[in-house]
């Protein structure tokens, strides 16, 4: 089971010292302790610029036009599983400022996510009120 959402990778740049382990995980689509990441690893890609993105497949769709050079997109829609575990894994490898965001496609309008600090930590993101009433 999974929640039907669009999963966005926003400015998730992989740290230089994490490049070998992330490339290995993406190539093998599995690894020690990475079972919950299977669906993510099957879709994720790491172009030469070091920013994590997605490749299109039959299991997921995207409203984005794929990049002309490598066919990647910044977001995929589908039944995403274990997103908390994906965020926990990404926090170890992302530079400061990267974000993983989910937006519901099931009509409730829910949106949430995680932001990475580049030091192996994350914090939750959520929609909230900002500013004064006008």
C-alpha positions as CSV (number, residue, x, y, z in Angstrom):
1,X,0.0,0.0,0.0
2,X,1.1,3.6,-0.4
3,X,-0.3,7.1,-0.5
4,X,-0.8,8.4,-4.0
5,X,1.4,11.5,-4.1
6,X,3.8,13.5,-6.2
7,X,7.3,13.2,-4.8
8,X,9.6,16.2,-5.5
9,X,13.4,16.3,-5.2
10,X,14.2,20.0,-4.8
11,X,17.9,21.0,-4.9
12,X,19.1,17.6,-3.5
13,X,22.7,17.9,-4.3
14,X,24.8,14.9,-3.2
15,X,27.9,15.7,-1.2
16,X,31.2,14.8,-2.8
17,X,32.1,12.3,-0.1
18,X,28.8,10.6,-0.6
19,X,28.9,10.2,-4.4
20,X,30.5,6.7,-4.4
21,X,27.9,5.2,-2.0
22,X,25.0,6.9,-3.6
23,X,26.1,5.8,-7.1
24,X,26.5,2.3,-5.9
25,X,23.0,2.3,-4.3
26,X,21.5,3.7,-7.5
27,X,23.3,1.1,-9.6
28,X,22.4,-1.9,-7.5
29,X,18.9,-0.6,-6.5
30,X,19.5,-2.2,-3.1
31,X,22.0,-2.4,-0.4
32,X,22.6,-3.2,3.2
33,X,19.8,-1.5,5.2
34,X,18.2,0.0,2.1
35,X,15.3,-2.4,1.6
36,X,12.6,0.3,2.3
37,X,14.3,2.4,-0.4
38,X,13.7,0.0,-3.3
39,X,10.9,2.0,-5.0
40,X,12.9,5.2,-4.7
41,X,16.2,3.7,-5.9
42,X,14.5,2.2,-8.9
43,X,13.4,5.7,-10.0
44,X,16.2,8.0,-8.9
45,X,19.1,9.2,-11.1
46,X,22.2,11.1,-10.5
47,X,23.3,13.2,-13.5
48,X,26.8,14.7,-13.8
49,X,25.8,17.9,-12.0
50,X,25.3,15.9,-8.8
51,X,21.6,16.9,-8.2
52,X,19.4,13.9,-7.6
53,X,16.4,13.6,-9.9
54,X,14.0,10.9,-11.3
55,X,13.7,8.8,-14.4
56,X,10.3,8.0,-15.9
57,X,9.0,4.5,-15.8
58,X,5.8,2.6,-16.3
59,X,5.0,2.7,-12.6
60,X,5.1,6.4,-12.1
61,X,4.1,9.5,-14.1
62,X,5.2,13.1,-14.2
63,X,3.6,16.4,-15.3
64,X,7.1,17.6,-16.1
65,X,8.6,17.4,-19.6
66,X,11.7,15.2,-19.4
67,X,15.1,16.9,-19.8
68,X,16.2,16.7,-23.4
69,X,19.7,15.5,-22.5
70,X,19.1,12.7,-20.0
71,X,15.3,12.3,-19.8
72,X,15.1,13.1,-16.1
73,X,12.3,14.9,-14.2
74,X,12.2,16.6,-10.7
75,X,9.1,14.9,-9.6
76,X,7.1,11.7,-10.0
77,X,3.5,10.8,-9.2
78,X,2.4,7.5,-7.9
79,X,2.1,5.3,-4.8
80,X,5.2,6.2,-2.8
81,X,6.2,4.0,0.1
82,X,8.5,4.6,3.0
83,X,9.1,8.3,2.3
84,X,10.3,8.9,5.9
85,X,13.0,6.3,5.3
86,X,13.9,8.0,2.0
87,X,14.3,11.3,3.9
88,X,16.4,9.6,6.6
89,X,18.7,8.2,3.9
90,X,19.0,11.4,1.9
91,X,19.9,13.4,5.0
92,X,23.1,11.5,5.2
93,X,24.1,12.3,1.6
94,X,22.5,15.7,0.7
95,X,24.3,19.1,0.9
96,X,22.6,21.9,2.8
97,X,19.3,23.1,1.5
98,X,18.0,20.0,-0.3
99,X,14.4,19.1,0.2
100,X,12.1,16.1,-0.4
101,X,8.5,17.2,-0.7
102,X,5.3,15.2,-1.0
103,X,2.0,16.5,-2.3
104,X,-1.2,14.5,-2.1
105,X,-3.0,13.5,-5.3
106,X,-5.9,12.1,-3.4
107,X,-8.0,15.3,-3.1
108,X,-7.1,16.2,0.5
109,X,-4.5,18.8,-0.6
110,X,-2.0,17.5,2.0
111,X,1.6,18.6,1.5
112,X,4.6,17.8,3.7
113,X,8.3,17.1,3.4
114,X,11.8,17.3,4.8
115,X,14.8,19.7,4.5
116,X,18.4,18.6,4.9
117,X,21.1,20.7,6.6
118,X,24.2,19.1,5.0
119,X,25.4,17.8,8.4
120,X,23.3,14.6,8.4
121,X,20.2,16.1,9.9
122,X,16.8,16.9,8.7
123,X,13.7,18.9,9.7
124,X,10.1,18.5,8.9
125,X,8.4,20.8,6.4
126,X,4.7,21.5,6.4
127,X,2.3,24.2,5.1
128,X,1.6,26.8,7.6
129,X,0.2,30.3,7.9
130,X,2.7,33.1,7.2
131,X,2.2,36.8,7.8
132,X,-0.7,38.9,9.1
133,X,-4.3,38.8,7.9
134,X,-5.0,41.2,5.1
